[in-house]
Amino acid sequence: MGRVTSSPDHPVPAEPSSGVRRSTTREGSRVVIVGGGPGGYEAALVAAQLGAEVTLVERQGLGGAAVLTDVVPSKTLIATAEWMTLTESASELGIHPTGGHDGTVEVSLDEVNTRVRKLAAAQSRDVRTRLERKGVRLIAGSGSLGGPGEVVVRGDDGEQTLAADVVLLTTGARPRELPTARPDGERILTWTQLYDLTEAPEKLIVVGSGVTGAEFAGAYTSLGVPVVLVSSRDRVLPGEDSDAAEVLESAFRRRGMDVMSRSRAAAVRRSGDGVEVELTDGQVITGSHCLIAVGGVPNSEDLGLARAGVATTESGHIEVDRVSRTTVRGVYAAGDVTGVLPLASVAAMQGRIAMWHSLGDAVAPLDLQVVSANVFTAPEIATVGIAESAITRKEVNGLVTTLPLARNPRAKMLGISEGFVKLFSHRSSGLVLGGVVVAPRASELIFPITLAINNRLTVDEVAAAFTVYPSLSGSIAEAARELHRG
């Protein structure tokens, strides 16, 4: 993860007690946005709403990588794979296949990926239509800072210079490549290249056990592909809640995935119609395909940052403060190119905040403690607020309670036997500080906890709210009741 900084020249402005700064919007301001992902197009919509003259420059396609090669296609693939896990408990529920066959389901990866690409293209068209209706000028090309208040755009029609009162850089990131494991788009792949496969891999080796690696490893396992997950750490998802990661790894192994912990890939190479992955201990793993999922690199080159004086970190991320300002007046940045938090929702919020701030509208600085995140595996892992480690390390005077989903009546009806709800609260005030949900559709169940944190609710206030009986969300209220301090 990158960092949120406040430069000495541009400190975060003092906020009133409400946390919101108010001013007068500057109608007619010229806003140029470089990058059409969530940070860019959401910012464009806000700027257009506030009366600015908005130009958005995008070289890849509206929606950026999030829509075309990352979030939308990957979650579509994962949603398809999820259908394969829905019948795991069928026999326990009294459901048995009929018709004299074994009940297995075949998956056509060609059809799956065709649908994935169609949905991504459709979403990109929807983004374009929405921006055009709001009067945003769209230019296909690459943009860079040319000087004070200038953006140089290079496209099919040549080069042009745009005058700007406000510039937003939101160019995203790309998959990191290893010098000893260069993707070829056929057998050695990044996650952006998986959607070109027309046949399922005979054996997929996934290098990297972070969120991206875990999601694709889980999805392909559910689709019936033998998967080997190479993890350099003790467990999968080293950055997530340890209890949640343990549940997921157990589910992976139960479904037949080969999880190789404390194993680091030294090299990946083609070998005939397959691949060889050499580990640092000398062991060689063979498979038909290899996915390299070892993080991302910011697309910050060729933006004219050094020429304009925009500061970057050692990793190449653009430094920003909590209202998305860079170290140069009038230049803002949002999304993965800043390294703040690699989530589409954060990129979108950074872009909105940049426009609200630059155009003088009401604005509150970015608060990462209220950001909810989700790992789209089976089961899903959703988190928000502080981590349990902050409590165990005595950084926060908090309490923790964990409720297994297996004791929830609705979970029993649905045949859900793994997962839990974990809630954190302040020991003295009772304020809800964070939570973890491991369950099917955890991405939906985390929302009540997010609302509680965002609105500074106590566990008693959460416990006092009615929940449907029976429901999975009932475990959230039960966890809140357990944290009551009389």
Buried (B, 14 or more C-beta within 10 A) or exposed (E): EBEBBBBEEBEBBEBEEEEEBEEEBBEEBBBBBBBBBBBBBBBBBBBBBBEBBBBBBBBBBBBBBBBBBBBBBBBBBBEBBBEBBEBBEEEEEEEEEEEEEEEEEEBEBEEBBEBBBEBBBEBBBEBBEBBEEBEBBBBBBBBBBBEEBBBBBBBEEEEEEBEBBBBBBBBBBBBEBBEEBEBEEEBBBBBBBBBEBEEBBEBBBBBBBBBBBBBBBBBBBBBBBBBBBBBBBEBBBEEBBEBBBBBBBEBBEEBEBBBBBEBEBBBBBBEEEBBBBBBEEEEEBBBBBBBBBBBBBBBBEEBBBEEBBBBBBEEBBBBBBBBBBBBBEEBBBBBBBBBBBBBBBBBBBBBBBBBBBBBBBEBBBBEEEBBBBBBBBBBBBBBBBBBBEBBEEEEBEBBBBBBBBEEBEBBEEBBBEBBBBBBBBBBEEBBBBBBBBBBBBBBBBBBBBBBBBBEEBBBBBBBEEEBEEBBBBBBBBBBBBBBEEE
